[in-house]
Structure formats: structure tokens, C-alpha cells
């Protein structure tokens, strides 16, 4: 094996033509016979090799490096085992059933500490200005913001549309999306601070 490696590393003269064949160098017959001989003839390897390299060469030239002989021996032993007689009773092996235990439910999370959640404030009508052109109204939003609206104004974050502004009330429409259509429900708010009638 080692001889074949050395043979493969023989020097050749470089040629400018890459497509021409390289002539093979002559090899002595004794060298080929030594290379092709049994690997166990000299397990320590050629003289002058270090013990680690000699061991690596012995492993590399092993006749059965992958344990195929062991597999063949097991197959031969299985073939040599006596076959059961025709009248002999053979025990049937039932397949084992897997036992699956249900998983325990996860523990419930402890309740969050702090203040209880408060419902949001509804939209409130603070006051109206029906004499203005166009009439206006001041709405108090759940966020605490106050917004001046007139008929046709939209509050898209709340889904509200202002329909009409009266003396002390506002008529709104709440639009709720429902799939491919929308649900519109009327809503009337009364002013928290009604307009005081002027004395005659």
C-alpha cells in the first residue's frame, strides 16, 4: 500500500501540452511484490518507522476494517441454528402497546396585583352651540380629550359619526364592522351642561 503511494508520487517531466499522456515509470518486480504481499507479514511496518506510524499503517492495511467478517459469522451462526419442528408449538409475541399518560394541565397564573380594571368612560356631550353656523357641539372622549364636532364629523377611532346637533342634544351613529358589512346603531346624547334660557 505504501509502495503504491510512493509510486503515485513519482516525479514527471512537465510538458507544455496538457492533453498528452504521461509515460509510466518502470517499477521493479520485487517492489511490486513487496507492496502486494500480505499486510500481516511485517506488522511493525518497514524498519525505521516510528511506532505510531507503524500502528497507523497496520490499521490502514487491515483485511477487515469495518467488521464485515463479524457480520458474516453472525449470519452463519443464525443459519446453523436448528429450525423448529413442524409440530412444535411456537409462542406468538403480541405487540407491546404504548402507554400514553395525559399531560397535567399547566398551573393557573396567580391573579395580577394592583387596582382593578375600570370600565372606560363613555362619550359625553358637554355642551352645544346650536346658533353657530354650522352648529357645533363639544364632546368629551373616553381618553379625556375634548373635541368640537359639527354634523358630518367622524371619530374613526371610536367608530362614531355626528348626524345632527340640536339645542341640548346630539344625534350620533355608531358604526361597527361585521364581516362584509357594517352595523349602524343610532345614539342620542344629552348635554351635561344645558343652555340656560335667557330671561325676558
GROMACS elastic network, one bead per residue, 0.5 to 0.9 nm:
[ bonds ]
;  ai    aj funct       b0    kb
    1     4     6  0.51544   500
    1     5     6  0.64542   500
    1     6     6  0.88125   500
    1    35     6  0.57156   500
    1    36     6  0.72907   500
    1    39     6  0.86932   500
    1    57     6  0.88048   500
    1    60     6  0.88976   500
    1    61     6  0.73738   500
    2     5     6  0.50763   500
    2     6     6  0.63359   500
    2     7     6  0.85698   500
    2    35     6  0.69397   500
    2    57     6  0.83015   500
    3     6     6  0.50737   500
    3     7     6  0.60156   500
    3     8     6  0.85394   500
    3    31     6  0.73101   500
    3    32     6  0.74408   500
    3    34     6  0.80422   500
    3    35     6  0.53725   500
    3    36     6  0.86892   500
    4     8     6  0.60659   500
    4     9     6  0.86282   500
    4    32     6  0.82769   500
    4    35     6  0.69925   500
    5     8     6  0.51122   500
    5     9     6  0.64200   500
    6     9     6  0.51109   500
    6    10     6  0.65959   500
    7    10     6  0.54134   500
    7    25     6  0.86657   500
    7    27     6  0.81290   500
    8    11     6  0.87953   500
   10    25     6  0.78391   500
   12    15     6  0.89703   500
   12    22     6  0.76015   500
   12    23     6  0.83489   500
   12    24     6  0.88374   500
   12    25     6  0.85678   500
   13    22     6  0.86911   500
   14    17     6  0.88911   500
   15    18     6  0.68584   500
   15    20     6  0.82703   500
   15    22     6  0.88798   500
   17    20     6  0.59767   500
   18    21     6  0.82550   500
   24    27     6  0.89194   500
   27    30     6  0.86211   500
   27    31     6  0.70247   500
   27    32     6  0.71752   500
   28    31     6  0.53514   500
   28    32     6  0.65682   500
   28    33     6  0.88234   500
   29    32     6  0.51292   500
   29    33     6  0.60935   500
   29    34     6  0.85366   500
   30    33     6  0.50204   500
   30    34     6  0.60504   500
   30    35     6  0.85329   500
   31    34     6  0.51319   500
   31    35     6  0.62008   500
   31    36     6  0.86315   500
   32    35     6  0.50392   500
   32    36     6  0.60345   500
   32    37     6  0.84190   500
   33    36     6  0.51014   500
   33    37     6  0.58479   500
   34    37     6  0.52172   500
   34    38     6  0.84837   500
   35    38     6  0.83579   500
   35    39     6  0.86904   500
   36    39     6  0.83262   500
   37    40     6  0.86942   500
   37    41     6  0.76086   500
   38    41     6  0.57150   500
   38    42     6  0.83661   500
   39    42     6  0.65931   500
   39    43     6  0.67829   500
   39    45     6  0.87925   500
   39    58     6  0.73251   500
   39    61     6  0.60428   500
   39    62     6  0.71818   500
   39    63     6  0.80537   500
   40    43     6  0.51560   500
   40    44     6  0.88415   500
   40    58     6  0.79481   500
   40    61     6  0.85646   500
   40    62     6  0.82748   500
   41    44     6  0.89886   500
   41    45     6  0.89079   500
   42    45     6  0.54189   500
   42    46     6  0.72696   500
   42    58     6  0.89239   500
   43    46     6  0.86561   500
   43    54     6  0.76027   500
   43    55     6  0.80526   500
   43    57     6  0.84365   500
   43    58     6  0.60083   500
   44    47     6  0.79006   500
   44    49     6  0.83452   500
   44    51     6  0.75365   500
   44    54     6  0.55354   500
   44    55     6  0.71286   500
   44    57     6  0.85711   500
   44    58     6  0.74161   500
   45    48     6  0.85586   500
   45    49     6  0.69091   500
   45    51     6  0.88004   500
   45    53     6  0.84994   500
   45    54     6  0.52271   500
   45    55     6  0.80922   500
   45    57     6  0.70915   500
   45    58     6  0.73557   500
   46    49     6  0.63146   500
   46    54     6  0.79033   500
   47    50     6  0.87593   500
   49    52     6  0.82732   500
   49    53     6  0.64162   500
   49    54     6  0.60950   500
   50    53     6  0.53837   500
   50    54     6  0.61602   500
   50    55     6  0.87048   500
   51    55     6  0.61245   500
   51    56     6  0.86362   500
   52    55     6  0.51922   500
   52    56     6  0.63106   500
   52    57     6  0.87318   500
   53    56     6  0.50031   500
   53    57     6  0.61659   500
   53    58     6  0.86095   500
   54    57     6  0.50733   500
   54    58     6  0.62091   500
   54    59     6  0.87361   500
   55    58     6  0.50299   500
   55    59     6  0.62634   500
   55    60     6  0.85831   500
   56    59     6  0.51584   500
   56    60     6  0.60971   500
   56    61     6  0.86476   500
   57    60     6  0.50197   500
   57    61     6  0.61540   500
   57    62     6  0.85756   500
   58    61     6  0.53002   500
   58    62     6  0.61512   500
   59    62     6  0.52056   500
   59    63     6  0.89559   500
   59    65     6  0.74107   500
   60    63     6  0.87559   500
   60    65     6  0.76630   500
   61    64     6  0.87052   500
   61    65     6  0.81433   500
   62    65     6  0.56011   500
   64    67     6  0.56326   500
   64    68     6  0.63439   500
   64    69     6  0.66460   500
   65    68     6  0.78417   500
   66    69     6  0.83833   500
   67    70     6  0.53867   500
   67    71     6  0.68325   500
   67    72     6  0.89839   500
   68    71     6  0.51411   500
   68    72     6  0.62767   500
   68    73     6  0.86830   500
   69    72     6  0.50149   500
   69    73     6  0.61597   500
   69    74     6  0.86729   500
   70    73     6  0.50572   500
   70    74     6  0.62635   500
   70    75     6  0.86801   500
   71    74     6  0.51241   500
   71    75     6  0.62554   500
   71    76     6  0.86965   500
   72    75     6  0.50828   500
   72    76     6  0.62234   500
   72    77     6  0.86812   500
   73    76     6  0.50862   500
   73    77     6  0.62064   500
   73    78     6  0.86496   500
   74    77     6  0.50898   500
   74    78     6  0.62004   500
   74    79     6  0.86560   500
   75    78     6  0.51141   500
   75    79     6  0.62426   500
   75    80     6  0.86942   500
   76    79     6  0.50824   500
   76    80     6  0.61957   500
   76    81     6  0.88050   500
   77    80     6  0.50676   500
   77    81     6  0.63675   500
   78    81     6  0.53269   500
   78    82     6  0.87883   500
   79    82     6  0.80527   500
   79    83     6  0.89101   500
   80    83     6  0.87086   500
   82    85     6  0.87875   500
   84    87     6  0.83507   500
   84    88     6  0.64924   500
   84    89     6  0.86226   500
   84    90     6  0.81604   500
   85    88     6  0.52254   500
   85    89     6  0.85508   500
   86    89     6  0.83732   500
   93    96     6  0.88241   500
   94    97     6  0.89371   500
  101   104     6  0.89590   500
  102   105     6  0.89414   500
  103   106     6  0.87987   500
  104   107     6  0.87379   500
  105   108     6  0.86611   500
  106   109     6  0.88585   500
  107   110     6  0.89668   500
  108   111     6  0.89073   500
  109   112     6  0.85076   500
  110   113     6  0.87930   500
  113   116     6  0.84933   500
  114   117     6  0.89938   500
  115   118     6  0.85176   500
  118   121     6  0.88905   500
  119   122     6  0.88633   500
  120   142     6  0.60549   500
  120   143     6  0.82399   500
  121   124     6  0.82801   500
  121   141     6  0.75823   500
  121   143     6  0.78662   500
  121   144     6  0.84727   500
  122   140     6  0.83738   500
  122   141     6  0.70466   500
  122   142     6  0.56601   500
  123   139     6  0.67946   500
  123   140     6  0.57341   500
  123   142     6  0.59436   500
  123   189     6  0.84807   500
  124   138     6  0.85932   500
  124   139     6  0.55814   500
  124   141     6  0.66730   500
  124   142     6  0.83156   500
  124   189     6  0.69967   500
  124   190     6  0.81108   500
  124   191     6  0.76783   500
  124   192     6  0.76578   500
  125   128     6  0.78098   500
  125   137     6  0.72920   500
  125   138     6  0.61669   500
  125   140     6  0.62108   500
  125   168     6  0.87854   500
  125   169     6  0.74860   500
  125   170     6  0.73666   500
  125   189     6  0.60067   500
  125   190     6  0.61938   500
  125   192     6  0.62123   500
  125   193     6  0.83950   500
  126   137     6  0.75710   500
  126   138     6  0.54541   500
  126   139     6  0.56492   500
  126   140     6  0.64460   500
  126   146     6  0.87132   500
  126   190     6  0.83767   500
  126   191     6  0.53016   500
  126   192     6  0.51263   500
  126   193     6  0.59631   500
  126   194     6  0.83728   500
  127   136     6  0.88398   500
  127   137     6  0.58521   500
  127   138     6  0.54950   500
  127   139     6  0.75616   500
  127   167     6  0.89612   500
  127   168     6  0.69531   500
  127   169     6  0.81793   500
  127   190     6  0.85798   500
  127   191     6  0.51881   500
  127   192     6  0.65874   500
  127   193     6  0.55701   500
  127   194     6  0.64313   500
  127   195     6  0.75457   500
  128   131     6  0.89250   500
  128   135     6  0.77123   500
  128   136     6  0.59324   500
  128   138     6  0.62703   500
  128   139     6  0.89361   500
  128   165     6  0.72509   500
  128   166     6  0.73028   500
  128   167     6  0.64500   500
  128   168     6  0.60551   500
  128   169     6  0.72361   500
  128   170     6  0.80045   500
  128   191     6  0.71273   500
  128   193     6  0.86242   500
  128   194     6  0.78871   500
  128   195     6  0.77337   500
  129   132     6  0.57817   500
  129   133     6  0.89857   500
  129   135     6  0.57426   500
  129   136     6  0.51057   500
  129   137     6  0.59000   500
  129   138     6  0.84344   500
  129   165     6  0.82562   500
  129   166     6  0.82981   500
  129   167     6  0.72658   500
  129   168     6  0.86051   500
  129   195     6  0.86512   500
  130   133     6  0.79440   500
  130   134     6  0.79369   500
  130   136     6  0.62766   500
  130   137     6  0.78516   500
  130   165     6  0.66835   500
  130   166     6  0.59462   500
  130   167     6  0.54499   500
  130   168     6  0.82694   500
  131   134     6  0.80070   500
  131   135     6  0.61021   500
  131   136     6  0.84126   500
  131   167     6  0.84941   500
  132   136     6  0.65665   500
  133   136     6  0.77900   500
  134   150     6  0.66424   500
  134   151     6  0.77158   500
  135   149     6  0.86186   500
  135   150     6  0.59983   500
  135   151     6  0.74341   500
  135   164     6  0.85580   500
  135   165     6  0.61767   500
  135   166     6  0.78878   500
  136   148     6  0.66118   500
  136   149     6  0.56122   500
  136   151     6  0.75990   500
  136   165     6  0.65730   500
  136   166     6  0.89099   500
  137   147     6  0.82555   500
  137   148     6  0.56160   500
  137   149     6  0.54136   500
  137   150     6  0.63643   500
  137   165     6  0.67231   500
  137   166     6  0.87914   500
  137   169     6  0.86692   500
  137   170     6  0.75016   500
  138   146     6  0.65938   500
  138   147     6  0.56653   500
  138   149     6  0.63981   500
  138   150     6  0.89867   500
  139   145     6  0.84264   500
  139   146     6  0.56067   500
  139   147     6  0.53309   500
  139   148     6  0.63230   500
  139   149     6  0.72924   500
  140   143     6  0.82813   500
  140   144     6  0.64463   500
  140   145     6  0.60334   500
  140   147     6  0.65732   500
  141   144     6  0.54747   500
  141   145     6  0.53608   500
  141   146     6  0.60392   500
  141   147     6  0.74550   500
  141   158     6  0.88766   500
  142   145     6  0.73033   500
  143   146     6  0.87741   500
  149   152     6  0.82952   500
  149   153     6  0.58198   500
  149   154     6  0.82816   500
  149   162     6  0.73991   500
  149   165     6  0.89289   500
  150   153     6  0.56292   500
  150   162     6  0.67658   500
  150   163     6  0.83589   500
  150   164     6  0.76091   500
  150   165     6  0.69202   500
  151   154     6  0.88628   500
  151   161     6  0.81896   500
  151   162     6  0.51305   500
  151   163     6  0.51861   500
  151   164     6  0.50689   500
  151   165     6  0.63721   500
  151   171     6  0.89438   500
  152   161     6  0.65023   500
  152   162     6  0.53262   500
  152   163     6  0.59344   500
  152   164     6  0.78679   500
  153   160     6  0.85562   500
  153   161     6  0.59183   500
  153   162     6  0.53262   500
  153   163     6  0.79869   500
  154   157     6  0.89696   500
  154   158     6  0.89011   500
  154   159     6  0.77419   500
  154   160     6  0.59239   500
  154   162     6  0.63499   500
  155   158     6  0.56211   500
  155   159     6  0.59240   500
  155   160     6  0.50486   500
  155   161     6  0.62143   500
  155   162     6  0.82808   500
  156   160     6  0.63075   500
  156   161     6  0.79950   500
  157   160     6  0.80026   500
  158   174     6  0.81251   500
  158   175     6  0.87567   500
  159   173     6  0.82864   500
  159   174     6  0.57001   500
  159   175     6  0.52504   500
  159   176     6  0.66774   500
  160   172     6  0.65477   500
  160   173     6  0.56622   500
  160   175     6  0.62060   500
  161   171     6  0.88425   500
  161   172     6  0.56036   500
  161   173     6  0.52078   500
  161   174     6  0.66383   500
  161   175     6  0.77642   500
  162   165     6  0.77825   500
  162   170     6  0.74902   500
  162   171     6  0.63660   500
  162   173     6  0.65575   500
  163   170     6  0.76639   500
  163   171     6  0.54436   500
  163   172     6  0.52425   500
  163   173     6  0.67598   500
  164   169     6  0.86269   500
  164   170     6  0.58513   500
  164   171     6  0.51397   500
  164   172     6  0.71614   500
  165   168     6  0.81163   500
  165   169     6  0.63902   500
  165   171     6  0.64529   500
  165   172     6  0.89708   500
  166   169     6  0.51338   500
  166   170     6  0.58214   500
  166   171     6  0.79899   500
  167   170     6  0.83045   500
  167   191     6  0.88730   500
  167   194     6  0.82340   500
  167   195     6  0.75783   500
  168   189     6  0.85728   500
  168   190     6  0.59837   500
  168   191     6  0.52455   500
  168   192     6  0.86002   500
  168   193     6  0.82543   500
  168   194     6  0.56514   500
  168   195     6  0.68233   500
  169   188     6  0.68467   500
  169   189     6  0.54603   500
  169   191     6  0.56401   500
  169   194     6  0.87590   500
  170   187     6  0.83668   500
  170   188     6  0.57404   500
  170   189     6  0.52876   500
  170   190     6  0.67025   500
  170   191     6  0.79559   500
  171   186     6  0.72630   500
  171   187     6  0.58898   500
  171   189     6  0.64788   500
  172   185     6  0.85385   500
  172   186     6  0.59463   500
  172   188     6  0.60123   500
  172   189     6  0.77556   500
  173   184     6  0.62689   500
  173   185     6  0.56351   500
  173   187     6  0.57207   500
  173   188     6  0.84867   500
  174   183     6  0.79905   500
  174   184     6  0.55936   500
  174   185     6  0.52873   500
  174   186     6  0.63400   500
  174   187     6  0.69238   500
  175   182     6  0.64338   500
  175   183     6  0.56957   500
  175   185     6  0.67202   500
  175   186     6  0.89816   500
  176   181     6  0.89035   500
  176   182     6  0.55219   500
  176   183     6  0.50810   500
  176   184     6  0.64644   500
  176   185     6  0.83854   500
  177   180     6  0.78097   500
  177   181     6  0.63382   500
  177   183     6  0.62541   500
  177   184     6  0.88093   500
  178   181     6  0.54427   500
  178   182     6  0.50626   500
  178   183     6  0.65391   500
  179   182     6  0.73234   500
  190   193     6  0.88237   500
  190   194     6  0.82486   500
  191   194     6  0.54801   500
  191   195     6  0.85669   500
  193   196     6  0.86910   500
